[in-house]
Amino acid sequence: MRIATFNINAITKRLDNLIAWLGEAEPDVVCLQELKAEQGAFPADVLDELGYGAVWVGERTWNGVAILARGAKPVLTRSSLSGDPNDRQPAISKRP
């Protein structure tokens, strides 16, 4: 199993780079950070066409994270860090 992380630094601006890299590296699981895209702007349909299911928490500026899984749809189990209910930084975890 190949697991990778990718600091995408604005997914809408670097989607072509991500698509090319997914085709070349063929990772099974990808963790993306710094999406810099609001929730509705995440390109889930494009990634689905490439065979990657996704869960994500989008934010307009610096933050935003996603998990992609080849041939599967990750299950979102948490969208924030535990411990401090006032902490609004996005963080996701998935169940296999």
Number of C-alpha atoms within 10 A of each C-alpha: 6 9 12 14 13 13 12 19 18 18 21 15 13 12 16 11 11 17 13 11 13 17 10 9 10 14 18 16 21 20 19 20 24 20 28 22 23 14 14 10 14 23 14 16 12 12 19 17 9 14 15 23 20 24 22 24 23 22 20 14 13 13 19 26 23 22 23 25 21 19 13 15 17 20 15 15 11 13 17 17 15 10 7 8 8 9 10 10 14 18 17 20 17 13 8 8
